[in-house]
Amino acid sequence: MFGLIRMIIVGLVAGYAGNYLMSGKAELNINCLLVGVVGSVLGHFVFGLFGLAAYGLVGELIVSVCGTCLFLYLVKRFR
């Protein structure tokens, strides 16, 4: 149960930070949560390909924000 809550919080923060970094505007809504969760999964996958792993809350946030920025870049690129 705590893992799910932690994933939602990390996804929300990563989505908010990723949206702010990529577009320059700060919005906090359900889209940020969804983008953050997808970006978190993408970030952990990409970091795993390079043999890197994130430990702790700060590591998860860094990987999630990087994945969210990558996801938003890909969405804008192929849209």
Secondary structure, 3 states (H helix, E strand, C coil): CHHHHHHHHHHHHHHHHHHHHHHCCCCCCHHHHHHHHHHHHHHHHHHHHCCCCCCHHHHHHHHHHHHHHHHHHHHHHCC
